[in-house]
Amino acid sequence: MFAEKAPSNAPEWSVSDLAGALKRTLEDAFGHVRLRGEVSGYRGPHSSGHAYFCLKDQNARIDAVIWKGSFARLKIRPEEGMEVIATGRITTFPGSSKYQIVVETLEPAGIGALMALLEERRRKLSAEGLFAQERKRPLPFLPRVIGVVTSPTGAVIRDILHRLEDRFPRRVLVWPVRVQGETCAAEVAAAIRGFNALEPGGRIPRPDVLIVARGGGSIEDLWGFNEEIVVRAAAESAIPLVSAVGHETDTTLIDYASDRRAPTPTGAAEMVVPVRVELMAAVNDLSRRHMEATLRLVERRRSDLRATARALPTPEALFSPKRQRLDLAAAKLYPALARNARGHEERLLKVARQLAHVSPVANVARMRARLDAVGPRPYNAVCRSVLLREESLKQIGRRLVVSREALLRAERTRLAQGHELTQRVAERLVPALQGQIARKADRLEALSKLFDSLNYKSVLKRGFALVRDADGQPLNSADAVLDGRALVLEFADGKADATGGRIGSRPRVAKPKLVVAEEQGALF
């Protein structure tokens, strides 16, 4: 049924043999080359010390690698978007069937095309005022709904939700978009405008703050967030917007147009909500302080009352002079009563003698008529006095009620002002503390790099050795080496013992030490 194939004399290759042959052919044909291109995908040296990235131009790209030894000797370090001239050799990597350039030296050649385009677009939008500080709005202190524009399948949304759950759980609306590719910019801009188009109080709640988030990547991966349509949508957003695109070192144009920029998506979640436990602690602390202030006020008023009471005279001091006068009056009363009784007795006798001539019935009738003329006037006067006193007490009570309400209103106003001041101080304290921690970390990293550059052990790693004598003192010249003297050689990976000796000259021996006897005293 099937025709048999004719036998072939072509040799059979194994995959390893073919990969080795291709590698030798490529290396023999090109050898060392000078290659100009733009650095892309650079994220710093690997944990092994090697650096991996790509060199590209408008139409092609090639993988590049700098081995650890060559990386330490570079005069300049590669940066994302930098246009460089790399000198190295072309080779292949059989493990993935790719060719690459092993870079030995690196020279700057100018700013990359993408970086130049990015800078031109940034200047244009900045001239229009889209990045002005006065356009930026403060974030709400405690948003009810948070809108997130990101990919629903990545780790970014999980990090944001987890961080919100830890700090202060809020309702989250996710607008799924592509965060990379040709449609990325249009979808992100539509999501921002879609959130802003929601009506307050509608079926779908309108977010109080927006987060545009994406993980890290190369400048090509993040290019969708540099598009003009995304920047204009972020600047036109009526809802405060936080950009969390890439890592802390990645900067896109949406970062300039947003109201706040977060270094990471997790940092954006920390910006939009406070820590519930800290808020509860602050409220409890304010309540405690308010109670303590009230107690202190009551205690101060009690102390003032006691001081006022101590300033008033005691009942004993008030009644002592009166009591003394009463005692003196009592001592004089009996003789005075006796004299008065005698006087009345004399007058009574005189009146009795007169009454013998005048009838008492007429006098009684006259006295009764005078008493009837007085009538109820004393009783009415007492009633009027009681009514006047009652009205006066009511007026005093009304004034006391008004005074108490005014005092309570003033106290509530003072507490509200204190609470607002505490909130403003708390909002400024967190960014200030984060900025100080970042500056301390940068300074520590700079000191660590300076220490590594000044450490003599970095010199030993390049093949040098440190020579010390038996006492551990370093020897700086060949004249300090004596024949037969024990030496210690320190290399980068350890120490070794050696014996000193001169090459090409007569042996040197240690000079005898002249011992001077202590001065002897005179015999005479």
KAJO-V685569 format. One record per residue. N is the residue number from 0. NEAR is the number of other ideal C-beta (glycine too) atoms within 8 Angstrom. Layout:
n: (N | N)
near: (NEAR | NEAR)
This chain:
n: (0 | 1 | 2 | 3 | 4 | 5 | 6 | 7 | 8 | 9 | 10 | 11 | 12 | 13 | 14 | 15 | 16 | 17 | 18 | 19 | 20 | 21 | 22 | 23 | 24 | 25 | 26 | 27 | 28 | 29 | 30 | 31 | 32 | 33 | 34 | 35 | 36 | 37 | 38 | 39 | 40 | 41 | 42 | 43 | 44 | 45 | 46 | 47 | 48 | 49 | 50 | 51 | 52 | 53 | 54 | 55 | 56 | 57 | 58 | 59 | 60 | 61 | 62 | 63 | 64 | 65 | 66 | 67 | 68 | 69 | 70 | 71 | 72 | 73 | 74 | 75 | 76 | 77 | 78 | 79 | 80 | 81 | 82 | 83 | 84 | 85 | 86 | 87 | 88 | 89 | 90 | 91 | 92 | 93 | 94 | 95 | 96 | 97 | 98 | 99 | 100 | 101 | 102 | 103 | 104 | 105 | 106 | 107 | 108 | 109 | 110 | 111 | 112 | 113 | 114 | 115 | 116 | 117 | 118 | 119 | 120 | 121 | 122 | 123 | 124 | 125 | 126 | 127 | 128 | 129 | 130 | 131 | 132 | 133 | 134 | 135 | 136 | 137 | 138 | 139 | 140 | 141 | 142 | 143 | 144 | 145 | 146 | 147 | 148 | 149 | 150 | 151 | 152 | 153 | 154 | 155 | 156 | 157 | 158 | 159 | 160 | 161 | 162 | 163 | 164 | 165 | 166 | 167 | 168 | 169 | 170 | 171 | 172 | 173 | 174 | 175 | 176 | 177 | 178 | 179 | 180 | 181 | 182 | 183 | 184 | 185 | 186 | 187 | 188 | 189 | 190 | 191 | 192 | 193 | 194 | 195 | 196 | 197 | 198 | 199 | 200 | 201 | 202 | 203 | 204 | 205 | 206 | 207 | 208 | 209 | 210 | 211 | 212 | 213 | 214 | 215 | 216 | 217 | 218 | 219 | 220 | 221 | 222 | 223 | 224 | 225 | 226 | 227 | 228 | 229 | 230 | 231 | 232 | 233 | 234 | 235 | 236 | 237 | 238 | 239 | 240 | 241 | 242 | 243 | 244 | 245 | 246 | 247 | 248 | 249 | 250 | 251 | 252 | 253 | 254 | 255 | 256 | 257 | 258 | 259 | 260 | 261 | 262 | 263 | 264 | 265 | 266 | 267 | 268 | 269 | 270 | 271 | 272 | 273 | 274 | 275 | 276 | 277 | 278 | 279 | 280 | 281 | 282 | 283 | 284 | 285 | 286 | 287 | 288 | 289 | 290 | 291 | 292 | 293 | 294 | 295 | 296 | 297 | 298 | 299 | 300 | 301 | 302 | 303 | 304 | 305 | 306 | 307 | 308 | 309 | 310 | 311 | 312 | 313 | 314 | 315 | 316 | 317 | 318 | 319 | 320 | 321 | 322 | 323 | 324 | 325 | 326 | 327 | 328 | 329 | 330 | 331 | 332 | 333 | 334 | 335 | 336 | 337 | 338 | 339 | 340 | 341 | 342 | 343 | 344 | 345 | 346 | 347 | 348 | 349 | 350 | 351 | 352 | 353 | 354 | 355 | 356 | 357 | 358 | 359 | 360 | 361 | 362 | 363 | 364 | 365 | 366 | 367 | 368 | 369 | 370 | 371 | 372 | 373 | 374 | 375 | 376 | 377 | 378 | 379 | 380 | 381 | 382 | 383 | 384 | 385 | 386 | 387 | 388 | 389 | 390 | 391 | 392 | 393 | 394 | 395 | 396 | 397 | 398 | 399 | 400 | 401 | 402 | 403 | 404 | 405 | 406 | 407 | 408 | 409 | 410 | 411 | 412 | 413 | 414 | 415 | 416 | 417 | 418 | 419 | 420 | 421 | 422 | 423 | 424 | 425 | 426 | 427 | 428 | 429 | 430 | 431 | 432 | 433 | 434 | 435 | 436 | 437 | 438 | 439 | 440 | 441 | 442 | 443 | 444 | 445 | 446 | 447 | 448 | 449 | 450 | 451 | 452 | 453 | 454 | 455 | 456 | 457 | 458 | 459 | 460 | 461 | 462 | 463 | 464 | 465 | 466 | 467 | 468 | 469 | 470 | 471 | 472 | 473 | 474 | 475 | 476 | 477 | 478 | 479 | 480 | 481 | 482 | 483 | 484 | 485 | 486 | 487 | 488 | 489 | 490 | 491 | 492 | 493 | 494 | 495 | 496 | 497 | 498 | 499 | 500 | 501 | 502 | 503 | 504 | 505 | 506 | 507 | 508 | 509 | 510 | 511 | 512 | 513 | 514 | 515 | 516 | 517 | 518 | 519 | 520 | 521 | 522 | 523)
near: (1 | 3 | 3 | 4 | 5 | 4 | 4 | 5 | 4 | 4 | 4 | 4 | 7 | 6 | 6 | 7 | 8 | 9 | 11 | 9 | 9 | 9 | 11 | 8 | 8 | 12 | 11 | 7 | 6 | 9 | 8 | 7 | 10 | 7 | 11 | 9 | 12 | 14 | 16 | 14 | 9 | 10 | 4 | 4 | 7 | 7 | 3 | 5 | 8 | 11 | 11 | 8 | 11 | 10 | 14 | 9 | 9 | 3 | 3 | 5 | 9 | 12 | 11 | 14 | 11 | 12 | 8 | 9 | 6 | 11 | 12 | 7 | 5 | 10 | 3 | 8 | 4 | 11 | 7 | 9 | 12 | 12 | 12 | 15 | 10 | 15 | 12 | 13 | 11 | 11 | 11 | 11 | 10 | 9 | 3 | 5 | 6 | 7 | 9 | 12 | 15 | 11 | 12 | 7 | 9 | 13 | 9 | 9 | 7 | 5 | 8 | 11 | 9 | 11 | 12 | 9 | 8 | 12 | 9 | 8 | 11 | 10 | 8 | 8 | 14 | 10 | 6 | 6 | 7 | 12 | 8 | 7 | 4 | 4 | 9 | 8 | 6 | 5 | 12 | 9 | 6 | 7 | 12 | 7 | 12 | 16 | 14 | 13 | 13 | 17 | 11 | 7 | 3 | 11 | 6 | 13 | 13 | 8 | 12 | 17 | 9 | 8 | 11 | 14 | 7 | 5 | 11 | 10 | 5 | 10 | 7 | 11 | 12 | 9 | 10 | 6 | 12 | 8 | 11 | 8 | 6 | 3 | 7 | 13 | 11 | 8 | 10 | 16 | 13 | 9 | 11 | 16 | 11 | 9 | 16 | 10 | 5 | 11 | 5 | 5 | 4 | 8 | 2 | 6 | 9 | 12 | 13 | 10 | 14 | 15 | 18 | 17 | 13 | 16 | 10 | 5 | 10 | 8 | 11 | 8 | 7 | 14 | 9 | 12 | 16 | 12 | 10 | 7 | 9 | 16 | 15 | 11 | 12 | 14 | 9 | 8 | 13 | 4 | 12 | 13 | 14 | 17 | 16 | 15 | 12 | 11 | 8 | 5 | 5 | 10 | 5 | 11 | 13 | 14 | 10 | 11 | 13 | 13 | 9 | 11 | 8 | 13 | 7 | 10 | 15 | 9 | 10 | 15 | 14 | 10 | 9 | 12 | 12 | 10 | 8 | 9 | 6 | 8 | 10 | 8 | 8 | 10 | 8 | 8 | 8 | 11 | 8 | 8 | 8 | 9 | 8 | 8 | 8 | 8 | 8 | 8 | 8 | 8 | 8 | 8 | 8 | 8 | 8 | 8 | 8 | 8 | 8 | 8 | 7 | 6 | 5 | 6 | 4 | 6 | 5 | 6 | 7 | 8 | 8 | 8 | 6 | 8 | 8 | 8 | 8 | 8 | 8 | 8 | 8 | 8 | 7 | 8 | 8 | 8 | 7 | 8 | 8 | 8 | 8 | 8 | 8 | 8 | 8 | 8 | 8 | 8 | 8 | 8 | 8 | 8 | 8 | 8 | 8 | 8 | 8 | 5 | 5 | 7 | 5 | 7 | 6 | 8 | 9 | 8 | 8 | 8 | 8 | 8 | 8 | 8 | 7 | 7 | 6 | 7 | 5 | 5 | 7 | 7 | 7 | 8 | 8 | 8 | 8 | 8 | 8 | 8 | 8 | 8 | 8 | 8 | 8 | 8 | 8 | 8 | 8 | 8 | 8 | 8 | 8 | 8 | 8 | 8 | 8 | 8 | 8 | 8 | 8 | 8 | 8 | 8 | 8 | 8 | 8 | 8 | 9 | 8 | 8 | 9 | 9 | 8 | 8 | 10 | 9 | 8 | 8 | 10 | 9 | 8 | 8 | 8 | 8 | 8 | 8 | 8 | 8 | 8 | 8 | 8 | 8 | 8 | 8 | 8 | 8 | 8 | 8 | 8 | 8 | 8 | 8 | 8 | 8 | 8 | 7 | 5 | 7 | 6 | 7 | 9 | 7 | 12 | 7 | 6 | 3 | 6 | 7 | 9 | 10 | 11 | 11 | 7 | 5 | 6 | 6 | 6 | 10 | 4 | 5 | 5 | 4 | 8 | 12 | 9 | 9 | 7 | 11 | 9 | 14 | 13 | 11 | 10 | 9 | 5 | 3 | 5 | 7 | 7 | 8 | 8 | 8 | 10 | 8 | 10 | 4 | 3 | 6 | 4 | 7 | 8 | 7 | 5 | 4 | 4 | 4 | 4 | 4 | 4 | 5 | 4 | 4 | 4 | 4 | 3 | 3 | 2)
